[in-house]
Amino acid sequence: MSEATEEAAAAAESKRTIERHFQSIALTILTGVTAWFGLTVQDSTVKLATLTERLSGLERQISDSREQVYTSRDAQKDLDLRDSVMQNLAARVLALESAKRK
């Protein structure tokens, strides 16, 4: 073969070698990115499941808290009961005092 043909063949071989190295490097990077993405998605899924469970617990606590709230209606009922008891006691005291005076 001639010298020009040998140089062209060597250049072509060199080009193929560079392409193979580039493909290997690109494949390694792509594999790494894919693995990282998979781990990230898995980690996010676990965190989402954990947060969902915590949210369910908080919803139960809020629901239970609403049932145990001391409302203004409850306060008014207690005040009315207290007033009734006080009026009863006042009436008994008046009755006793007037019975004692007789």
FENJOTA-V822251 format. One record per helix or strand. SS is the DSSP state (h for helix, s for strand). FROM is the first residue (numbers start at 0). LEN is the number of residues. If there is no record, write none. Layout:
# FENJOTA-V822251
ss = <SS:SS>
from = <FROM:FROM>
len = <LEN:LEN>
This chain:
# FENJOTA-V822251
ss = <h:h>
from = <2:71>
len = <65:30>
